[in-house]
Amino acid sequence: MAAKTSISDLDAQIEKLKERRRFLIVKSAERFARAATKAGLAEMDLPDEELDQIIAEIAARFQKKTRDAADASPQPHRPEAGRIGTAAAVSHGS
């Protein structure tokens, strides 16, 4: 029988998760700040809107690569057409 979790235990777990989330956000922000500084973006006087657009374009480029890679991944093995039990072998009254 599973032990009953108390509300205070759940609150403690939630607080730990919130702290972990904050930590991951800070680490991610530091990572992107280092990359922007290294690329010279931090030295440029860019309006926030333009910087947001640049970041959105970069994100779209990598999201497209991720989608393309997922589309190119090998498909699971499928039975040959015409074998028993496949759609090609079953007559639909035509």
C-alpha positions in Angstrom: 0.0 0.0 0.0 1.4 3.4 -1.0 2.2 5.9 1.8 -0.1 8.9 1.9 1.7 12.1 0.9 0.9 15.0 3.1 0.2 18.5 1.9 3.3 19.8 3.5 5.4 17.2 1.7 3.8 18.3 -1.6 4.4 21.9 -0.8 8.1 21.1 -0.1 8.4 19.2 -3.4 6.7 22.1 -5.3 9.2 24.6 -3.7 12.1 22.4 -4.7 10.8 22.3 -8.2 10.3 26.0 -8.3 13.9 26.6 -7.1 15.2 24.1 -9.7 13.2 25.9 -12.4 14.7 29.3 -11.3 18.2 27.8 -11.4 17.7 26.4 -14.9 16.3 29.7 -16.2 19.4 31.6 -14.8 21.8 29.0 -16.3 20.1 29.3 -19.6 20.1 33.1 -19.5 23.9 33.0 -18.7 24.5 30.7 -21.5 22.8 32.9 -24.1 24.4 36.0 -22.6 27.8 34.5 -23.1 27.0 33.6 -26.7 25.7 37.1 -27.4 28.7 38.7 -25.9 31.1 36.4 -27.7 29.3 37.2 -31.0 29.5 40.9 -30.3 25.7 41.4 -29.9 26.2 42.9 -26.4 28.4 45.6 -27.9 25.8 46.7 -30.5 23.2 49.3 -29.7 20.2 47.3 -31.0 16.6 48.1 -30.1 14.9 45.3 -28.1 12.4 44.7 -31.0 15.3 44.1 -33.5 17.1 41.9 -31.0 13.9 39.9 -30.4 13.6 39.5 -34.2 17.2 38.3 -34.6 16.7 35.7 -31.8 13.4 34.6 -33.3 15.1 34.0 -36.7 17.8 32.0 -35.1 15.2 29.9 -33.2 13.2 29.3 -36.4 16.4 28.2 -38.2 17.2 25.6 -35.5 13.5 24.5 -35.1 13.5 23.9 -38.9 16.6 21.7 -38.6 15.0 19.8 -35.7 11.8 19.2 -37.8 13.9 18.2 -40.8 15.9 15.7 -38.8 12.8 14.2 -37.3 11.3 13.8 -40.8 14.4 12.2 -42.1 14.7 9.7 -39.2 14.3 6.0 -40.2 10.7 4.7 -40.2 9.8 1.6 -38.2 9.8 -1.6 -40.2 6.5 -2.2 -41.9 5.3 -5.5 -43.4 5.5 -5.7 -47.2 2.4 -4.7 -49.2 0.3 -7.7 -50.2 1.1 -9.9 -47.2 -1.7 -11.3 -45.2 -3.3 -8.8 -42.9 -2.0 -5.7 -44.7 -4.3 -3.1 -46.2 -3.2 -4.1 -49.7 -4.2 -7.7 -49.1 -7.6 -7.0 -47.6 -10.5 -6.6 -50.0 -13.0 -3.8 -49.3 -15.7 -5.1 -51.6 -14.4 -3.2 -54.6 
